[in-house]
Amino acid sequence: MTVEQALLGFTAVAVLLTIMPGLDSAMVLRSAISQGPRHAVATGVGINTGAFAWGAAAAVGISALLTASETAYTAVKLAGAVYMLWLGSSLLWKSFRRRHAPVPVDGVPAPPGERLAAAWAKGLGTNLLNPKVGVFYIAMIPQFMPAGVSPLLMGLALAGIHVLLSVVWFGLIISAAHLARKALQAPRSVKITDRLTGLALLGFGTSLAIKH
């Protein structure tokens, strides 16, 4: 397998992974609707930072611990489950507790706004505390590792492809939300989005906690 073949093959797999409905897309969409494009971008950057970190860890063999050590995998899994449950519960609680003011059309987040750093941290935490992402990288990257190529550099290149695809996908989600902003940023739509995202996080966290 040549480097070019490896890159193309991994790109095909990464495209399918990127466009599959999941928490990453839900988090970005929720931020775009309830807080505006800047927070959605920050959330997406956080998610991609986590993905790149997982890719780098897989490239140097660190995340192999997740497949070799049941204790390490369980620890990360439970930490991720607690984080997902907390985040999902928070979204549901806020959606029922307070009234949502419409997000301004220019994309400036409605008060009380969340700092961009907090949006980035939520995206990062959602990705880093998902051991399935690490398992994906440690399972996939070795399959696209040509002989005679630096594992670290190749692993980073493959992770970079996934990140670039995610940037494009998140950009499409944010753009679509922006075009439909008048309908999506109504208080009722924001509440529905927060509740659906909250339920998705609770479901994913519960599944992560109880699944062996």
Protein Blocks (a to p, Z undefined) as FASTA:
>chain_A
ZZklmmmmmmmmmmmmmmpgcfklmmmmmmmmmnojklmmmmmmmmmmmmmmmmmmmmno
mmmmmmmpmklmmmmmmmmmmmmmmmmmmmmmmmmmpccddddfklpacdddddfklmmm
mmmmmmmmmmklmmmmmmmmmmmccehiafklmmmmmmmmmmmmmmmmmmmmmmmmmmmm
mmmmpmklmmmmmmmmmmmmmmmmmmmmmpZZ
